[in-house]
């Protein structure tokens, strides 16, 4: 059985020839391959640092399980889809809602485990029936609206939790990160979040040295005098040790809040498989279902031991585009580095010490970018918002999701925020479509044009 772990040496093993690329089944020399692997790890660090901290989960375990998830993905796709699986930011809002309802870390990981299982089943269905089932159930107007409301639902978290801890540090970090994203080029722009974190650590230390403790809300929300950057736990942490594991627990209210995120993950996977296929020149349509299932299986394994869910990372796709090296050997190297970092508790303590003000500055940009990815889906698919069939369900769902509107079903159960907004978008679109006049039912562009040879009604084209 070909597991995609045999690579041919590309040229002299040093650099790609002019106009050539290093294909997934090729590699450069092993020292260069491990160097590229380290580069992939740095590229994913920014989001993989921030996401577990924002979700209240162990960053050491998150990094370790991202390595395990990447190995599972590479084996499942037989080395044809070079991609790194890191902690998904799409679940940050879900985690915040669950914790606001009194849920623990186990409740968060239990809810996300179910999302991973749902994603795995969607992948199996895509393998059997083709991508047309995705396009039929979730056209671009639906997918874009759900991704948008998931991102913008996070705005109150920044405004009420992180920004008040140190507003001036948050402002400086926001400005620096924005400049890094816009002004830097190539690889450096891909790690702008990571650079923003480093800048934030530095400016927090400087402000502590110059002005002393700050009187503001701390991580628990109490207004007290505290250091912006508290590294006391770093000195006590061991250099080598296992991360903190815990079993998930399952509650229906938390599961219903988390399930809508499966739509965002499907959109991410479809877009990434398409992007990698275009860059490598390979037709990867037949691997879409496998990629989705692999992501779901990896997320189930990670959350089963207390880690966060995973998804394919666009940061690493950007690194491949910049280097023209698509070798899966580099991703195996990256996975090995991630596993080693996961076994260093001191590293995890440094991550956990990220000052609240730094998170405030970064999340202002990060959460907004997540939400605007939904708008990007609309633009790419040429969604016509002048059509009320598109406009009405999207508008209602986004306002419900962003505003936290709730619908009380019984004394012990209610739908609100992300869950209710997603239900309104999906059911609203399909119900309105069933009753809409014919002139409003124009052909919808596909969610990921080119991943299927079928149109919306399931007829084979050409």
C-alpha positions in Angstrom: 0.0 0.0 0.0 1.4 3.4 -1.0 1.2 5.7 2.1 2.9 8.6 0.3 6.1 8.3 2.4 8.6 7.7 -0.4 10.1 10.8 -2.0 12.3 11.2 -5.0 15.2 13.7 -4.8 14.4 16.8 -6.7 17.3 17.8 -9.0 20.4 18.3 -7.0 18.4 18.6 -3.8 19.3 22.2 -3.2 16.8 24.5 -4.9 14.0 24.1 -7.5 15.1 24.8 -11.1 13.9 28.1 -12.6 10.2 27.7 -13.3 10.0 24.2 -11.6 8.3 23.2 -8.4 9.1 20.5 -5.9 6.1 18.1 -6.2 4.5 16.4 -3.2 6.3 13.1 -4.0 9.7 14.8 -4.3 12.0 16.4 -1.7 15.1 18.5 -1.3 18.0 17.3 0.7 17.1 16.2 4.2 18.7 19.2 6.0 16.8 21.6 3.7 13.6 19.5 4.2 13.9 19.8 7.9 14.5 23.5 7.5 11.3 23.9 5.5 9.5 21.9 8.2 10.7 24.3 10.8 9.5 27.2 8.6 6.0 25.5 8.4 5.9 25.2 12.2 6.7 28.9 12.6 4.0 29.8 10.0 1.3 28.0 12.0 2.5 29.1 15.4 0.7 32.4 15.6 -2.8 31.0 15.2 -2.0 27.7 17.0 -0.7 29.7 19.9 -3.7 32.0 20.2 -6.5 29.5 19.5 -6.1 27.1 22.4 -5.4 30.0 24.8 -8.6 31.7 23.7 -10.5 28.4 24.1 -9.1 27.8 27.6 -7.2 24.7 26.5 -3.6 23.5 27.0 -1.4 25.0 24.3 1.2 22.2 24.7 -1.4 19.6 23.9 -2.7 21.7 21.0 0.7 21.9 19.4 1.4 18.2 20.0 -2.0 17.1 18.5 -1.5 19.4 15.5 1.5 17.2 14.7 -0.5 14.0 15.2 -3.4 15.4 13.1 -1.0 16.3 10.2 0.4 12.8 10.2 -3.2 11.4 10.0 -4.0 13.7 7.2 -0.9 12.9 5.1 -1.5 9.2 5.5 -5.2 9.4 4.7 -4.5 11.4 1.5 -1.6 9.1 0.5 0.7 12.1 0.5 -1.1 13.8 -2.4 -2.4 16.8 -0.5 0.4 18.7 1.2 -1.2 20.5 4.1 -0.7 21.2 7.8 -3.5 20.7 10.3 -3.5 23.2 13.2 -5.9 24.4 15.9 -9.1 25.8 14.3 -10.0 29.4 15.1 -13.5 28.8 14.0 -14.3 27.2 17.4 -13.1 30.2 19.6 -16.6 31.8 19.6 -18.2 28.4 20.4 -15.9 27.9 23.3 -16.6 31.3 24.7 -20.4 30.7 24.5 -20.1 27.3 26.1 -18.0 28.7 29.0 -20.4 31.6 29.4 -23.2 29.0 29.9 -21.1 27.4 32.7 -19.4 24.7 30.6 -15.9 23.4 31.5 -13.0 22.4 29.2 -14.4 18.9 29.1 -17.7 20.3 27.9 -16.0 22.3 25.2 -14.0 19.4 23.9 -17.0 17.1 24.1 -19.1 19.4 21.9 -16.2 19.8 19.4 -15.7 16.0 19.3 -19.2 15.7 17.9 -18.4 18.3 15.3 -15.4 16.2 14.3 -17.6 13.2 14.0 -20.1 15.1 11.8 -17.2 16.3 9.6 -15.9 12.8 9.3 -19.4 11.6 8.1 -19.7 14.5 5.7 -16.4 13.4 4.2 -17.6 9.8 3.7 -20.7 11.1 2.0 -18.7 13.3 -0.3 -16.5 10.3 -1.2 -19.6 8.3 -2.1 -21.9 10.9 -3.7 -19.5 13.6 -4.8 -19.2 17.3 -3.9 -22.7 18.0 -5.3 -24.3 17.2 -2.0 -22.3 20.0 -0.3 -23.3 22.5 -3.1 -27.0 21.5 -2.9 -27.3 21.8 0.9 -24.9 24.7 1.4 -24.7 27.1 -1.5 -22.3 30.0 -1.2 -24.8 32.4 0.3 -25.4 30.0 3.2 -21.7 29.1 3.7 -20.6 32.7 3.6 -23.2 33.9 6.0 -22.4 31.1 8.6 -18.7 31.8 8.4 -19.4 35.6 8.8 -21.6 35.2 11.8 -19.1 32.8 13.5 -16.4 35.4 13.2 -18.4 38.5 14.1 -20.0 36.7 17.1 -16.5 37.0 18.7 -16.5 40.8 18.8 -17.9 41.0 22.4 -15.1 38.7 23.6 -12.4 41.2 22.5 -14.4 44.2 23.7 -15.3 42.9 27.1 -12.5 40.4 28.0 -9.2 41.2 26.4 -9.1 44.9 25.4 -10.0 46.2 28.9 -7.0 44.4 30.4 -4.6 46.9 28.8 -6.1 49.1 26.2 -2.9 50.9 25.2 -0.9 47.7 24.6 -3.9 46.3 22.7 -3.9 49.4 20.5 -0.1 49.2 19.8 -0.3 45.5 19.0 -3.2 46.0 16.7 -1.3 48.7 14.8 1.9 46.7 14.6 0.1 43.5 13.5 -1.8 45.5 10.9 1.4 47.0 9.5 3.1 43.6 9.5 0.2 42.0 7.5 0.1 44.8 4.9 3.7 45.9 4.6 5.8 42.7 4.9 6.3 40.4 2.0 6.4 36.7 1.4 7.0 34.5 4.4 7.2 37.3 6.9 3.6 38.4 6.0 2.5 34.9 6.6 3.7 35.0 10.2 2.4 38.5 11.0 0.3 37.2 13.9 3.4 35.5 15.3 5.4 38.7 15.0 2.5 40.6 16.6 2.7 38.2 19.6 6.5 38.8 19.9 6.0 42.5 19.7 3.3 42.3 22.3 5.5 40.4 24.8 8.2 43.0 24.3 6.1 46.1 24.7 4.3 44.6 27.8 7.7 44.0 29.4 8.9 47.5 28.6 5.7 49.1 30.0 6.0 47.0 33.2 9.6 48.2 33.6 8.7 51.8 33.0 5.3 52.2 34.6 5.1 49.3 37.0 1.9 47.4 37.6 -1.3 48.3 35.7 -4.7 48.8 37.5 -7.2 47.1 35.3 -9.2 43.9 34.8 -7.1 40.8 35.0 -7.9 37.5 33.2 -10.6 36.7 35.7 -12.3 40.0 35.2 -11.4 41.5 38.6 -10.0 45.1 38.5 -6.8 44.8 40.5 -3.1 45.9 40.2 -1.2 43.3 38.2 1.8 42.9 35.9 1.0 43.0 32.2 3.5 40.2 31.6 3.7 37.5 34.3 6.3 34.9 33.6 6.4 33.4 37.1 4.9 30.1 35.9 7.6 29.7 33.2 10.4 29.3 35.8 8.4 26.6 37.6 7.6 24.6 34.5 9.7 21.6 33.5 11.7 21.4 30.3 10.3 17.9 29.4 6.9 16.5 30.3 3.6 15.4 29.0 0.8 18.0 28.4 -2.4 18.0 30.4 -4.9 15.4 29.1 -8.6 15.2 30.0 -11.6 13.3 28.7 -14.5 15.1 27.0 -18.0 15.3 28.4 -21.2 15.7 26.3 -24.1 18.2 26.8 -26.8 18.8 24.2 -26.8 22.5 24.7 -23.1 22.8 24.0 -23.3 20.4 21.1 -26.0 22.5 19.4 -23.9 25.6 19.8 -20.8 23.9 18.2 -22.4 22.0 15.3 -22.8 25.0 12.9 -19.0 25.2 12.8 -18.9 22.1 10.6 -20.1 24.3 7.7 -17.0 26.5 8.1 -14.7 23.5 8.2 -16.2 22.1 5.1 -15.7 25.4 3.3 -12.1 25.6 4.6 -11.2 22.1 3.4 -12.9 22.5 0.0 -11.1 25.8 -0.6 -7.7 24.5 0.6 -7.9 21.3 -1.5 -8.8 23.4 -4.5 -5.9 25.9 -3.8 -3.3 23.1 -3.4 -4.6 21.4 -6.6 -4.2 24.6 -8.6 -0.7 25.2 -7.2 0.6 21.7 -7.8 -1.2 21.2 -11.1 -2.8 18.0 -9.9 -6.5 17.3 -10.1 -7.4 16.6 -6.5 -11.2 16.5 -6.8 -11.2 12.8 -5.9 -9.4 13.7 -2.6 -11.9 16.2 -1.3 -14.0 13.7 0.6 -10.9 12.0 2.0 -9.4 15.3 3.1 -12.7 16.3 4.9 -12.9 12.8 6.6 -9.2 13.0 7.6 -9.8 16.4 9.2 -12.8 15.0 11.1 -10.9 12.0 12.3 -7.9 14.0 13.4 -10.2 16.4 15.3 -12.0 13.5 17.0 -8.7 12.1 18.2 -7.4 15.5 19.5 -10.6 16.4 21.4 -10.9 12.8 22.8 -7.7 13.5 24.9 -8.6 17.1 25.7 -7.0 19.0 22.8 -8.7 21.4 20.3 -10.1 20.6 16.9 -7.9 21.0 13.8 -8.3 22.3 10.3 -6.0 22.8 7.2 -4.0 26.0 7.6 -3.9 28.6 4.9 -0.7 30.1 6.4 1.2 26.9 5.4 -0.4 27.0 1.9 1.1 30.5 1.6 4.5 29.2 2.6 4.3 26.6 -0.2 3.3 29.3 -2.7 6.3 31.4 -1.7 8.9 28.6 -1.7 7.5 26.5 -4.6 8.2 23.5 -2.5 5.1 21.2 -2.1 6.9 18.2 -0.7 4.9 16.3 1.9 8.3 15.4 3.4 8.5 18.9 4.8 5.1 18.4 6.5 6.3 15.2 8.1 9.3 17.2 9.4 6.9 19.9 10.7 4.8 17.3 12.4 7.9 15.9 14.2 8.9 19.4 15.4 5.3 20.0 16.7 5.4 16.7 18.7 8.7 17.8 20.3 7.3 21.2 21.2 4.3 19.5 22.8 6.6 17.7 25.2 8.1 20.9 26.6 5.9 22.3 29.4 8.1 25.4 29.7 7.2 26.3 26.1 3.5 25.9 27.0 4.0 28.2 30.0 5.4 30.9 27.8 2.4 30.6 25.5 -0.1 30.7 28.4 1.5 33.9 29.7 0.4 35.9 26.7 -0.8 39.2 28.2 -4.5 40.0 27.9 -3.8 43.3 26.2 -1.7 41.5 23.5 -4.6 39.2 22.9 -6.9 42.2 22.6 -4.9 43.8 19.9 -4.5 40.6 17.9 -8.1 39.4 18.2 -9.4 42.7 16.9 -7.8 41.8 13.6 -8.1 38.0 13.8 -11.8 37.8 14.6 -12.6 40.4 11.9 -10.6 38.4 9.4 -12.5 35.3 10.2 -15.8 37.1 9.7 -14.7 38.6 6.5 -13.8 35.2 5.1 -17.5 34.8 4.7 -17.7 37.9 2.5 -14.8 36.5 0.5 -16.8 33.3 -0.2 -19.6 35.5 -1.5 -17.3 37.5 -3.7 -15.6 34.4 -5.2 -18.9 32.9 -5.9 -20.4 36.1 -7.3 -23.3 35.9 -4.9 -26.0 38.5 -5.9 -27.2 40.2 -2.7 -29.7 42.2 -4.7 -31.7 38.9 -4.9 -34.0 38.8 -1.9 -33.7 35.0 -1.8 -30.1 35.5 -0.9 -30.4 38.7 1.1 -33.2 37.9 3.5 -32.0 34.6 5.2 -28.3 35.9 5.3 -29.3 39.2 6.8 -31.6 37.6 9.5 -29.1 34.9 10.4 -26.1 37.2 10.7 -28.0 39.7 13.0 -29.2 36.8 15.2 -25.7 35.3 15.3 -23.8 38.5 16.0 -26.4 40.0 18.3 -26.8 36.9 20.4 -30.6 36.7 19.8 -32.2 33.8 21.7 -35.2 31.6 21.2 -36.6 29.9 24.3 -37.9 26.4 23.5 -38.5 25.1 27.0 -37.6 26.2 30.5 -34.4 24.2 30.2 -33.5 24.7 26.6 -33.0 27.6 24.2 -31.3 28.3 20.9 -29.2 31.5 20.6 -26.3 33.1 18.8 -24.3 31.0 16.4 -26.7 28.0 16.6 -29.9 29.9 16.0 -28.3 32.1 13.4 -27.1 29.1 11.4 -30.5 27.4 11.6 -32.2 30.5 10.3 -29.7 30.9 7.4 -29.9 27.3 6.2 -33.6 26.6 6.7 -34.6 30.1 5.7 -32.8 29.9 2.4 -34.2 26.5 1.5 -37.8 27.3 2.6 -37.8 30.6 0.8 -36.4 28.9 -2.3 -39.2 26.4 -2.2 -41.8 29.2 -2.4 -39.9 31.8 -4.4 -41.0 32.6 -8.0 -38.9 31.1 -10.8 -37.1 34.3 -11.8 -35.4 34.4 -8.3 -34.1 30.8 -8.6 -31.2 31.5 -10.9 -28.4 29.0 -11.1 -26.1 29.4 -8.0 -22.4 29.3 -8.4 -20.8 26.3 -6.7 -19.2 26.6 -3.3 -15.9 25.5 -4.6 -16.1 25.7 -8.4 -14.3 22.9 -10.1 -14.5 20.3 -7.3 -17.5 18.5 -8.9 -18.6 17.6 -12.4 -22.3 18.1 -11.3 -24.6 21.0 -11.4 -27.0 22.0 -8.6 -29.6 19.5 -9.6 -27.1 16.7 -9.7 -27.0 16.3 -13.5 -23.5 15.4 -14.8 -22.1 18.2 -17.0 -20.5 17.9 -20.3 
